[in-house]
Amino acid sequence: VKYVMNKEKTTAVSLQDALDYAANRDKTEQSCFESSYACTLETAFADMRQTKEQWHKPGGVQGYHLVQSFAAGEVTPELAHQIAKELADRVLGGQYEYVIGTHLNTGHIHSHIVWNSVSRIDGKKYHSKSTCSNMKDPEKVTLSKAKAEGFTACKKCY
């Protein structure tokens, strides 16, 4: 989760860039480990823009990009992707469109989750601080899940 806070590792400058990067087929085994919720992979950016327009919220923060990484050899691509879906479902509660791409192109499997900043259900903006909304903190959710499953927390981050 801390990965996206590292400016050197975060290359996306827009929601479109983040979506394109998450679903990069060179990194996801030609779409085997890509999924989306409440939008299609091919039109995710347009779908998310439509939600913003529907609720008259085209400005401000456009979306969020979270990276969930695992130690080398700790998970299969299938399990990493499933865990990313569970995290997105639990944190976003079915309110926000999202795209997940699980990347296999490095020494460790990691999933990118990119979601819309505007709820498709009620038009409310996502708040990344759980103290100012009823949203679940992705970092706490992923750490508790990792601990329960017996995964190793990143030593650099925790």
C-alpha positions in Angstrom: 0.0 0.0 0.0 2.9 2.4 0.7 4.3 1.8 -2.8 2.0 4.4 -4.4 3.2 7.1 -2.0 6.7 6.7 -3.5 6.8 9.4 -6.2 9.6 7.5 -8.0 7.5 4.4 -8.4 4.2 6.1 -9.2 4.2 6.9 -12.8 0.5 7.6 -13.4 -0.3 11.3 -13.8 -4.0 10.8 -14.5 -6.8 8.4 -14.0 -6.4 7.2 -17.6 -2.7 6.6 -17.1 -3.4 4.6 -13.9 -6.0 2.5 -15.6 -3.8 1.8 -18.6 -0.9 0.9 -16.3 -3.0 -1.5 -14.2 -4.3 -3.3 -17.2 -1.0 -3.4 -19.1 -1.2 -6.8 -20.9 2.6 -7.1 -21.0 2.5 -7.3 -17.2 -0.7 -9.3 -16.6 -0.2 -12.4 -18.8 -2.3 -11.2 -21.6 -5.4 -10.3 -19.6 -5.5 -13.5 -17.5 -5.2 -11.5 -14.3 -7.3 -8.4 -15.1 -10.8 -7.7 -13.8 -13.2 -4.8 -13.3 -16.2 -4.0 -11.2 -19.2 -1.9 -12.5 -17.3 -0.9 -15.6 -15.6 -2.8 -18.5 -11.8 -3.1 -18.9 -12.0 -1.6 -22.4 -14.0 1.4 -21.4 -13.2 1.9 -17.7 -12.0 5.5 -18.1 -15.1 6.5 -20.1 -17.4 4.6 -17.6 -15.8 6.5 -14.7 -16.0 9.8 -16.5 -19.7 9.2 -17.1 -20.3 8.6 -13.4 -18.6 11.9 -12.6 -20.7 13.7 -15.1 -23.9 12.0 -13.9 -23.2 13.4 -10.4 -21.8 16.8 -11.6 -18.4 16.1 -10.1 -15.9 16.3 -12.9 -13.2 18.1 -10.9 -10.8 17.4 -8.1 -9.3 14.0 -7.3 -10.2 11.7 -10.3 -9.3 8.4 -8.8 -7.1 6.3 -6.5 -4.3 3.8 -7.2 -3.3 1.2 -4.7 -0.6 -1.4 -5.1 -0.7 -4.6 -3.0 2.5 -6.6 -3.1 3.6 -10.0 -1.9 7.0 -11.4 -1.1 8.6 -13.5 -3.9 7.1 -17.0 -3.9 4.5 -16.3 -1.3 1.4 -16.4 -3.5 0.2 -17.7 -6.8 -1.0 -15.1 -9.4 -4.5 -16.5 -8.9 -4.4 -16.0 -5.2 -2.9 -12.6 -5.4 -5.7 -11.5 -7.8 -8.4 -13.0 -5.6 -7.0 -11.2 -2.5 -7.0 -7.9 -4.5 -10.6 -8.4 -5.5 -11.6 -9.1 -1.9 -9.7 -6.0 -0.7 -11.4 -3.8 -3.3 -14.8 -5.2 -2.5 -14.3 -4.8 1.2 -12.9 -1.3 1.1 -15.1 0.1 -1.6 -18.3 -1.6 -0.6 -19.7 -1.9 -4.2 -20.0 1.9 -4.5 -17.1 2.7 -6.8 -16.0 1.3 -10.2 -12.6 -0.3 -10.2 -10.0 -2.1 -12.3 -7.5 -4.7 -11.0 -4.4 -5.8 -12.8 -2.2 -8.4 -11.1 1.3 -8.0 -12.5 3.8 -10.9 -12.9 6.6 -9.0 -14.6 8.8 -8.4 -11.5 10.4 -10.6 -8.9 7.3 -10.4 -6.8 3.6 -10.6 -7.7 1.7 -7.4 -7.1 -1.8 -6.1 -7.9 -2.8 -2.6 -9.0 -6.3 -1.5 -7.9 -7.5 1.7 -9.5 -10.9 3.1 -8.6 -13.1 6.1 -9.3 -13.3 8.9 -6.9 -17.0 9.3 -7.3 -19.5 6.7 -6.1 -21.8 5.3 -8.8 -24.5 4.8 -6.2 -24.8 8.2 -4.5 -22.3 10.5 -6.1 -20.2 10.9 -2.9 -16.5 11.3 -3.2 -14.3 8.6 -1.8 -12.3 9.8 1.3 -8.9 8.1 1.8 -9.0 9.0 5.5 -11.3 6.7 7.4 -11.7 9.4 10.1 -13.6 11.7 7.7 -16.0 9.1 6.3 -17.3 5.6 6.8 -14.8 4.1 4.4 -12.6 1.3 5.5 -8.9 2.0 5.6 -7.3 -0.1 2.8 -4.0 -0.3 4.7 -5.6 -1.7 7.8 -7.8 -4.1 5.8 -4.9 -5.5 3.8 -2.6 -5.9 6.8 -5.3 -7.7 8.8 -6.0 -10.0 5.9 -2.3 -10.6 5.3 -1.7 -11.5 9.0 -4.8 -13.8 9.0 -3.5 -15.6 5.9 0.0 -15.9 7.2 1.7 -13.6 4.7 4.7 -11.5 5.4 4.4 -7.7 5.9 6.8 -5.6 3.9 9.8 -4.9 6.2 10.4 -1.5 4.5 6.8 -0.4 5.3 5.9 -2.0 8.6 
